[in-house]
């Protein structure tokens, strides 16, 4: 049966328009908190949604693990972003689904307090690389670039100022981490005293704040930056975030020279 010419033209136009608007990939933006709730969450969500528009990827945001932390839903996404998550945010069944997602080649991006999350889930702490211990008050300090040869690192100066809640971490949970940024502890006051929680004196001559690794079949990127709401208006920081998302989604590298 021959289709009327007008209908055929309309169908072809629909197919063409669908092809044009198809995104590169989809990401799940997850910001559940079961502890401290960062006031920067809304700014972070908005900024990542705008990043999706700029780089043509789809963003689905939720704080409800029952809605997305299962095999069927996770299969829709190339990357899962833990944005400013805290505490014990997934039950055992949901943890199992997330582990299977990574083992099947999924990508993970952790932002700031993703290291203040799921301390008792050993598999996750290895995925994210370190666990948060303590931090001093927010201060300005000097960041050093450790590696330019990674997506999203090309806009940073070799050393630059940033104002942040400088996380001090415990011992590394993985020996596969590749470091991107560190903070120079000589440029801020590292001391912290949280009473029963403990004290902080810094991490010494090397204090990493961003890294990545291939882990258990998937890819994981983390940055400790992102405490302040205004940080999500910083174009260089958001380019850094996109670099992590892009690598976690595609595995594609970047050469600075």
Short mmCIF file of the C-alpha atoms (twelve columns), coordinates in Angstrom:
data_MODEL
# 
_entry.id   MODEL 
# 
loop_
_atom_site.group_PDB 
_atom_site.id 
_atom_site.type_symbol 
_atom_site.label_atom_id 
_atom_site.label_alt_id 
_atom_site.label_comp_id 
_atom_site.label_asym_id 
_atom_site.label_seq_id 
_atom_site.Cartn_x 
_atom_site.Cartn_y 
_atom_site.Cartn_z 
_atom_site.pdbx_PDB_model_num 
ATOM 1   C CA . UNK A 1   0.000  0.000  0.000  1 
ATOM 2   C CA . UNK A 2   1.353  3.407  -0.954 1 
ATOM 3   C CA . UNK A 3   1.289  6.130  1.671  1 
ATOM 4   C CA . UNK A 4   -0.052 9.556  0.705  1 
ATOM 5   C CA . UNK A 5   2.816  11.876 -0.172 1 
ATOM 6   C CA . UNK A 6   1.991  14.358 2.624  1 
ATOM 7   C CA . UNK A 7   1.918  11.584 5.248  1 
ATOM 8   C CA . UNK A 8   5.199  10.163 3.982  1 
ATOM 9   C CA . UNK A 9   6.879  13.559 4.187  1 
ATOM 10  C CA . UNK A 10  5.550  14.035 7.719  1 
ATOM 11  C CA . UNK A 11  6.863  10.649 8.835  1 
ATOM 12  C CA . UNK A 12  10.302 11.338 7.370  1 
ATOM 13  C CA . UNK A 13  10.391 14.717 9.103  1 
ATOM 14  C CA . UNK A 14  9.472  13.073 12.411 1 
ATOM 15  C CA . UNK A 15  12.258 10.518 12.058 1 
ATOM 16  C CA . UNK A 16  14.743 13.237 11.166 1 
ATOM 17  C CA . UNK A 17  13.744 15.422 14.115 1 
ATOM 18  C CA . UNK A 18  13.969 12.466 16.509 1 
ATOM 19  C CA . UNK A 19  17.479 11.740 15.274 1 
ATOM 20  C CA . UNK A 20  18.543 15.348 15.735 1 
ATOM 21  C CA . UNK A 21  17.374 15.637 19.366 1 
ATOM 22  C CA . UNK A 22  18.703 12.254 20.553 1 
ATOM 23  C CA . UNK A 23  21.182 12.819 23.377 1 
ATOM 24  C CA . UNK A 24  24.697 11.357 23.535 1 
ATOM 25  C CA . UNK A 25  23.813 9.331  26.646 1 
ATOM 26  C CA . UNK A 26  21.741 9.450  29.836 1 
ATOM 27  C CA . UNK A 27  22.888 9.933  33.416 1 
ATOM 28  C CA . UNK A 28  21.167 9.299  36.724 1 
ATOM 29  C CA . UNK A 29  21.678 12.156 39.184 1 
ATOM 30  C CA . UNK A 30  21.202 10.847 42.727 1 
ATOM 31  C CA . UNK A 31  21.362 13.170 45.747 1 
ATOM 32  C CA . UNK A 32  19.860 11.281 48.669 1 
ATOM 33  C CA . UNK A 33  21.112 12.236 52.137 1 
ATOM 34  C CA . UNK A 34  20.786 10.326 55.390 1 
ATOM 35  C CA . UNK A 35  23.020 12.675 57.336 1 
ATOM 36  C CA . UNK A 36  24.255 16.171 56.623 1 
ATOM 37  C CA . UNK A 37  22.221 17.891 53.891 1 
ATOM 38  C CA . UNK A 38  24.322 20.305 51.836 1 
ATOM 39  C CA . UNK A 39  22.639 23.569 50.919 1 
ATOM 40  C CA . UNK A 40  24.429 23.325 47.564 1 
ATOM 41  C CA . UNK A 41  22.375 20.344 46.354 1 
ATOM 42  C CA . UNK A 42  19.848 22.437 44.430 1 
ATOM 43  C CA . UNK A 43  22.623 24.509 42.836 1 
ATOM 44  C CA . UNK A 44  24.412 21.306 41.871 1 
ATOM 45  C CA . UNK A 45  21.317 19.748 40.344 1 
ATOM 46  C CA . UNK A 46  20.578 22.853 38.295 1 
ATOM 47  C CA . UNK A 47  24.180 23.142 37.121 1 
ATOM 48  C CA . UNK A 48  24.370 19.498 36.008 1 
ATOM 49  C CA . UNK A 49  21.043 19.819 34.211 1 
ATOM 50  C CA . UNK A 50  22.459 22.832 32.359 1 
ATOM 51  C CA . UNK A 51  25.635 20.862 31.662 1 
ATOM 52  C CA . UNK A 52  23.442 18.236 30.032 1 
ATOM 53  C CA . UNK A 53  21.983 20.867 27.726 1 
ATOM 54  C CA . UNK A 54  25.441 22.196 26.868 1 
ATOM 55  C CA . UNK A 55  26.913 18.773 26.090 1 
ATOM 56  C CA . UNK A 56  23.775 17.034 24.837 1 
ATOM 57  C CA . UNK A 57  23.227 14.354 27.485 1 
ATOM 58  C CA . UNK A 58  20.052 13.542 29.365 1 
ATOM 59  C CA . UNK A 59  19.844 14.020 33.154 1 
ATOM 60  C CA . UNK A 60  17.297 12.280 35.376 1 
ATOM 61  C CA . UNK A 61  17.371 13.510 38.974 1 
ATOM 62  C CA . UNK A 62  15.900 11.707 41.962 1 
ATOM 63  C CA . UNK A 63  16.462 11.172 45.682 1 
ATOM 64  C CA . UNK A 64  14.314 8.037  45.745 1 
ATOM 65  C CA . UNK A 65  16.373 4.816  45.554 1 
ATOM 66  C CA . UNK A 66  13.208 2.700  45.300 1 
ATOM 67  C CA . UNK A 67  12.537 4.330  41.955 1 
ATOM 68  C CA . UNK A 68  15.880 3.733  40.264 1 
ATOM 69  C CA . UNK A 69  18.194 1.393  42.149 1 
ATOM 70  C CA . UNK A 70  17.219 -1.806 40.391 1 
ATOM 71  C CA . UNK A 71  18.552 -3.668 37.361 1 
ATOM 72  C CA . UNK A 72  15.862 -2.502 34.938 1 
ATOM 73  C CA . UNK A 73  16.142 1.212  35.701 1 
ATOM 74  C CA . UNK A 74  19.920 1.366  36.060 1 
ATOM 75  C CA . UNK A 75  20.309 -0.194 32.621 1 
ATOM 76  C CA . UNK A 76  18.971 3.068  31.130 1 
ATOM 77  C CA . UNK A 77  22.016 5.068  32.244 1 
ATOM 78  C CA . UNK A 78  25.649 5.263  31.229 1 
ATOM 79  C CA . UNK A 79  26.587 7.066  34.449 1 
ATOM 80  C CA . UNK A 80  25.254 7.321  37.980 1 
ATOM 81  C CA . UNK A 81  26.247 10.538 39.769 1 
ATOM 82  C CA . UNK A 82  26.266 10.632 43.569 1 
ATOM 83  C CA . UNK A 83  25.861 14.376 44.142 1 
ATOM 84  C CA . UNK A 84  26.479 15.448 47.752 1 
ATOM 85  C CA . UNK A 85  25.116 12.178 49.122 1 
ATOM 86  C CA . UNK A 86  25.671 11.349 52.806 1 
ATOM 87  C CA . UNK A 87  25.196 8.375  55.087 1 
ATOM 88  C CA . UNK A 88  23.609 4.986  54.464 1 
ATOM 89  C CA . UNK A 89  21.534 5.686  51.358 1 
ATOM 90  C CA . UNK A 90  20.917 2.223  49.843 1 
ATOM 91  C CA . UNK A 91  19.594 -1.019 51.318 1 
ATOM 92  C CA . UNK A 92  21.189 -4.402 50.618 1 
ATOM 93  C CA . UNK A 93  19.056 -5.141 47.552 1 
ATOM 94  C CA . UNK A 94  19.740 -1.722 46.057 1 
ATOM 95  C CA . UNK A 95  23.450 -2.096 46.740 1 
ATOM 96  C CA . UNK A 96  23.413 -5.399 44.881 1 
ATOM 97  C CA . UNK A 97  21.769 -3.793 41.859 1 
ATOM 98  C CA . UNK A 98  24.318 -0.971 41.840 1 
ATOM 99  C CA . UNK A 99  27.226 -3.426 42.051 1 
ATOM 100 C CA . UNK A 100 25.838 -5.375 39.089 1 
ATOM 101 C CA . UNK A 101 25.473 -2.106 37.174 1 
ATOM 102 C CA . UNK A 102 29.148 -1.238 37.628 1 
ATOM 103 C CA . UNK A 103 30.271 -4.808 36.874 1 
ATOM 104 C CA . UNK A 104 28.334 -4.603 33.602 1 
ATOM 105 C CA . UNK A 105 30.433 -1.598 32.546 1 
ATOM 106 C CA . UNK A 106 28.545 1.270  34.171 1 
ATOM 107 C CA . UNK A 107 30.078 4.600  35.119 1 
ATOM 108 C CA . UNK A 108 30.174 6.367  38.484 1 
ATOM 109 C CA . UNK A 109 30.802 10.017 39.346 1 
ATOM 110 C CA . UNK A 110 31.092 11.097 42.975 1 
ATOM 111 C CA . UNK A 111 30.946 14.748 43.992 1 
ATOM 112 C CA . UNK A 112 32.174 16.093 47.350 1 
ATOM 113 C CA . UNK A 113 30.370 14.152 50.102 1 
ATOM 114 C CA . UNK A 114 30.071 10.991 48.014 1 
ATOM 115 C CA . UNK A 115 33.045 10.000 50.213 1 
ATOM 116 C CA . UNK A 116 30.876 10.681 53.299 1 
ATOM 117 C CA . UNK A 117 28.566 7.899  52.155 1 
ATOM 118 C CA . UNK A 118 28.133 4.173  52.882 1 
ATOM 119 C CA . UNK A 119 31.134 3.685  55.199 1 
ATOM 120 C CA . UNK A 120 30.129 0.086  55.954 1 
ATOM 121 C CA . UNK A 121 29.788 -0.969 52.304 1 
ATOM 122 C CA . UNK A 122 33.349 -2.062 51.525 1 
ATOM 123 C CA . UNK A 123 32.734 -2.473 47.786 1 
ATOM 124 C CA . UNK A 124 31.506 1.124  47.550 1 
ATOM 125 C CA . UNK A 125 34.393 2.611  49.534 1 
ATOM 126 C CA . UNK A 126 36.788 0.943  47.087 1 
ATOM 127 C CA . UNK A 127 34.768 2.321  44.174 1 
ATOM 128 C CA . UNK A 128 34.874 5.900  45.456 1 
ATOM 129 C CA . UNK A 129 38.522 5.517  46.520 1 
ATOM 130 C CA . UNK A 130 38.675 7.119  49.967 1 
ATOM 131 C CA . UNK A 131 36.337 7.742  52.891 1 
ATOM 132 C CA . UNK A 132 35.945 11.179 54.470 1 
ATOM 133 C CA . UNK A 133 37.390 11.658 57.956 1 
ATOM 134 C CA . UNK A 134 37.169 15.347 58.939 1 
ATOM 135 C CA . UNK A 135 37.578 18.891 57.639 1 
ATOM 136 C CA . UNK A 136 38.637 22.286 58.982 1 
ATOM 137 C CA . UNK A 137 36.537 25.432 58.369 1 
ATOM 138 C CA . UNK A 138 36.031 26.597 54.773 1 
ATOM 139 C CA . UNK A 139 39.167 28.393 53.557 1 
ATOM 140 C CA . UNK A 140 40.939 29.553 50.432 1 
ATOM 141 C CA . UNK A 141 43.883 27.362 49.433 1 
ATOM 142 C CA . UNK A 142 46.043 26.467 46.451 1 
ATOM 143 C CA . UNK A 143 45.164 23.522 44.235 1 
ATOM 144 C CA . UNK A 144 47.779 21.789 42.131 1 
ATOM 145 C CA . UNK A 145 47.029 19.950 38.884 1 
ATOM 146 C CA . UNK A 146 48.515 16.445 39.007 1 
ATOM 147 C CA . UNK A 147 47.519 15.359 35.500 1 
ATOM 148 C CA . UNK A 148 46.246 17.362 32.538 1 
ATOM 149 C CA . UNK A 149 45.773 14.279 30.360 1 
ATOM 150 C CA . UNK A 150 42.196 13.586 31.358 1 
ATOM 151 C CA . UNK A 151 38.901 15.039 30.086 1 
ATOM 152 C CA . UNK A 152 37.936 18.315 31.743 1 
ATOM 153 C CA . UNK A 153 41.395 19.201 33.068 1 
ATOM 154 C CA . UNK A 154 42.513 21.460 30.237 1 
ATOM 155 C CA . UNK A 155 41.141 24.754 31.615 1 
ATOM 156 C CA . UNK A 156 42.911 24.709 34.972 1 
ATOM 157 C CA . UNK A 157 46.111 26.637 35.638 1 
ATOM 158 C CA . UNK A 158 48.972 24.511 36.963 1 
ATOM 159 C CA . UNK A 159 48.314 26.025 40.397 1 
ATOM 160 C CA . UNK A 160 45.210 28.029 41.241 1 
ATOM 161 C CA . UNK A 161 43.208 29.353 44.176 1 
ATOM 162 C CA . UNK A 162 39.944 27.831 45.310 1 
ATOM 163 C CA . UNK A 163 37.726 28.235 48.361 1 
ATOM 164 C CA . UNK A 164 36.444 24.958 49.688 1 
ATOM 165 C CA . UNK A 165 35.680 22.677 52.598 1 
ATOM 166 C CA . UNK A 166 38.943 20.748 52.386 1 
ATOM 167 C CA . UNK A 167 38.195 17.103 53.121 1 
ATOM 168 C CA . UNK A 168 40.807 15.093 54.971 1 
ATOM 169 C CA . UNK A 169 40.515 11.411 54.078 1 
ATOM 170 C CA . UNK A 170 41.540 8.193  55.768 1 
ATOM 171 C CA . UNK A 171 43.773 5.610  54.115 1 
ATOM 172 C CA . UNK A 172 43.115 4.910  50.415 1 
ATOM 173 C CA . UNK A 173 40.659 2.078  49.765 1 
ATOM 174 C CA . UNK A 174 42.038 1.242  46.322 1 
ATOM 175 C CA . UNK A 175 45.548 0.987  44.899 1 
ATOM 176 C CA . UNK A 176 44.360 1.749  41.359 1 
ATOM 177 C CA . UNK A 177 43.612 5.449  41.793 1 
ATOM 178 C CA . UNK A 178 45.008 7.910  39.269 1 
ATOM 179 C CA . UNK A 179 45.198 11.411 40.710 1 
ATOM 180 C CA . UNK A 180 44.051 14.600 38.994 1 
ATOM 181 C CA . UNK A 181 44.118 17.348 41.647 1 
ATOM 182 C CA . UNK A 182 45.720 17.872 45.050 1 
ATOM 183 C CA . UNK A 183 45.589 20.691 47.602 1 
ATOM 184 C CA . UNK A 184 48.734 22.312 48.989 1 
ATOM 185 C CA . UNK A 185 48.386 22.002 52.770 1 
ATOM 186 C CA . UNK A 186 50.952 24.749 53.344 1 
ATOM 187 C CA . UNK A 187 48.403 27.259 52.007 1 
ATOM 188 C CA . UNK A 188 45.635 26.715 54.595 1 
ATOM 189 C CA . UNK A 189 45.088 25.730 58.226 1 
ATOM 190 C CA . UNK A 190 44.554 21.968 58.300 1 
ATOM 191 C CA . UNK A 191 43.715 21.600 61.995 1 
ATOM 192 C CA . UNK A 192 40.246 20.380 62.977 1 
ATOM 193 C CA . UNK A 193 38.828 19.166 66.285 1 
ATOM 194 C CA . UNK A 194 35.425 17.492 66.318 1 
ATOM 195 C CA . UNK A 195 35.570 16.129 69.833 1 
ATOM 196 C CA . UNK A 196 34.406 12.493 69.866 1 
ATOM 197 C CA . UNK A 197 34.677 12.314 66.055 1 
ATOM 198 C CA . UNK A 198 38.396 12.987 66.303 1 
ATOM 199 C CA . UNK A 199 40.967 15.511 65.196 1 
ATOM 200 C CA . UNK A 200 42.481 16.420 61.867 1 
ATOM 201 C CA . UNK A 201 45.981 17.601 61.066 1 
ATOM 202 C CA . UNK A 202 45.958 17.155 57.293 1 
ATOM 203 C CA . UNK A 203 47.287 14.396 55.048 1 
ATOM 204 C CA . UNK A 204 50.873 15.558 54.695 1 
ATOM 205 C CA . UNK A 205 52.928 16.265 51.595 1 
ATOM 206 C CA . UNK A 206 50.338 14.797 49.217 1 
ATOM 207 C CA . UNK A 207 46.649 15.536 49.768 1 
ATOM 208 C CA . UNK A 208 44.570 14.337 46.797 1 
ATOM 209 C CA . UNK A 209 41.162 15.851 46.061 1 
ATOM 210 C CA . UNK A 210 40.274 14.359 42.663 1 
ATOM 211 C CA . UNK A 211 41.002 11.005 41.040 1 
ATOM 212 C CA . UNK A 212 39.660 8.275  38.780 1 
ATOM 213 C CA . UNK A 213 40.000 4.537  38.292 1 
ATOM 214 C CA . UNK A 214 38.713 1.549  36.397 1 
ATOM 215 C CA . UNK A 215 37.023 -0.634 38.968 1 
ATOM 216 C CA . UNK A 216 35.303 -4.029 38.900 1 
ATOM 217 C CA . UNK A 217 34.316 -3.778 35.243 1 
ATOM 218 C CA . UNK A 218 33.251 -0.128 35.324 1 
ATOM 219 C CA . UNK A 219 34.730 3.378  35.643 1 
ATOM 220 C CA . UNK A 220 34.743 5.739  38.640 1 
ATOM 221 C CA . UNK A 221 35.608 9.455  38.927 1 
ATOM 222 C CA . UNK A 222 35.572 11.564 42.084 1 
ATOM 223 C CA . UNK A 223 36.130 15.201 43.002 1 
ATOM 224 C CA . UNK A 224 36.096 16.572 46.545 1 
ATOM 225 C CA . UNK A 225 35.223 20.048 45.277 1 
ATOM 226 C CA . UNK A 226 31.629 21.266 45.345 1 
ATOM 227 C CA . UNK A 227 30.748 22.250 48.925 1 
ATOM 228 C CA . UNK A 228 29.637 25.830 48.283 1 
ATOM 229 C CA . UNK A 229 26.565 26.591 46.159 1 
ATOM 230 C CA . UNK A 230 28.452 29.256 44.191 1 
ATOM 231 C CA . UNK A 231 31.067 26.690 43.103 1 
ATOM 232 C CA . UNK A 232 28.467 25.338 40.672 1 
ATOM 233 C CA . UNK A 233 28.564 28.685 38.842 1 
ATOM 234 C CA . UNK A 234 32.286 28.261 38.167 1 
ATOM 235 C CA . UNK A 235 32.705 27.312 34.504 1 
ATOM 236 C CA . UNK A 236 36.088 25.634 35.081 1 
ATOM 237 C CA . UNK A 237 34.692 23.477 37.876 1 
ATOM 238 C CA . UNK A 238 31.705 22.434 35.779 1 
ATOM 239 C CA . UNK A 239 34.050 21.585 32.898 1 
ATOM 240 C CA . UNK A 240 35.938 19.383 35.375 1 
ATOM 241 C CA . UNK A 241 32.657 17.685 36.316 1 
ATOM 242 C CA . UNK A 242 31.764 17.124 32.670 1 
ATOM 243 C CA . UNK A 243 35.178 15.603 32.044 1 
ATOM 244 C CA . UNK A 244 34.460 13.019 34.732 1 
ATOM 245 C CA . UNK A 245 30.973 12.330 33.380 1 
ATOM 246 C CA . UNK A 246 32.244 12.035 29.806 1 
ATOM 247 C CA . UNK A 247 35.027 9.611  30.764 1 
ATOM 248 C CA . UNK A 248 32.770 7.528  33.013 1 
ATOM 249 C CA . UNK A 249 30.174 7.291  30.217 1 
ATOM 250 C CA . UNK A 250 32.468 6.592  27.289 1 
ATOM 251 C CA . UNK A 251 35.915 5.597  28.501 1 
ATOM 252 C CA . UNK A 252 37.348 8.151  26.058 1 
ATOM 253 C CA . UNK A 253 40.552 9.807  27.177 1 
ATOM 254 C CA . UNK A 254 42.046 13.237 26.488 1 
ATOM 255 C CA . UNK A 255 45.546 14.432 25.621 1 
ATOM 256 C CA . UNK A 256 46.496 17.939 26.707 1 
ATOM 257 C CA . UNK A 257 49.260 18.142 24.108 1 
# 
